[in-house]
Amino acid sequence: MKKNIDFLVVGSGFYGCVIAERIASVLKKNVLIVDKRDHIGGNCFSEIDKTTKIEYHKYGTHIFHTSNQKVWNYINKFTNFNGYRHQVISHYNNKKYQMPINLETINNYYQKDFSPREAEVFIKKKTVKFQKTNYKNFEEKAKSQIGNDLYNAFIKEYTEKQWGKNPKNLPSNIFNRLPLRFNYNEDYFKNCIWQGIPIDGYTRVFENLIDNKRISFQPLTEYNINNPIKPKYLTIYTGPIDKLFNYRYGKLSWRSLKFKNKIVQQEDFQGTSVINYPQLKYEFTRIHEPKHLHLERNYSKKSTLVIEEYPIINDEEPYYPINDNNNRAIHRLYKRDINKLKNFIIGGRLADYAYYDMDMTISAALVKFEYILKNFK
């Protein structure tokens, strides 16, 4: 550990590492990054499977996608991306369908041959009785967009598994991430100009971000606000905000994930990187096959790595915030207490209790650095 710590960053995901890189490169100050895990990179960490030599994302498939020119220019200083474009398939009643729901999904499910306009008119008839001015929950919003049939087939039970709740008890805004298309575009992130997977994997990106003599990384370190590491200028905290205060206002609700890795002795198990399994008869929600993320690599044709994803409750490994009214109220109480701390700021997915994509996290970190630049020169 450096004797003189100018800035302390708690958490080594994109938010923490980007801020650390900027502080070290621009302000020329010493930064210590601490993380409770034994590795850098947060949930974006990637590693090589020892048996198949396939690189995989330990905490679920991460596809970098953005239309933010500033973010794209920044991250390309630390990696190059391959040309991967994300496509998702849903396995329902022993058939495969495109996700998000598009013209192909609609035609295959209803056994029709609609044109885009015909499909739009057809779905409108299916949804008109569900239209409201305000939607009280996830199910109401979903049915107003795609109707009862498609909702029950592809969304309802998947959502129950993913969130561990009846969709009627989830906020309506969760459905906003699920688009509906009346064309054959299969690109999951079609509105993003740039997509891809880092050529050398995500972990290498983080290693490049902190490759500066002014940055030190200390893994397996739990941060404790009552007995903190004290930097000269500022602490940037990116961990769970409720844990920081020992849950004084209660725990924020999260969903987490566990993964089961399997080696299959064949070249290609499912033909794509991710397939959804929306029905409750499958305990897992998705199967990942990470060799499809790096088609530029010469992986073995004798075996492949397959990863089943299971949603769980695990306070120690939070993934998805259940951002309902009660949890937002609790989060506001914690933020109020954060504002009372001197030379202490927060940011990132866990601290903000928000679902951020990677580009959003990087953008937020760059904005926060501008604040730091103005106030801690």
Order of alpha helices (4+ residues) and beta strands (2+ residues): beta-alpha-beta-beta-beta-beta-alpha-beta-beta-alpha-alpha-alpha-alpha-beta-alpha-beta-beta-alpha-beta-beta-beta-beta-beta-alpha-beta-alpha-alpha
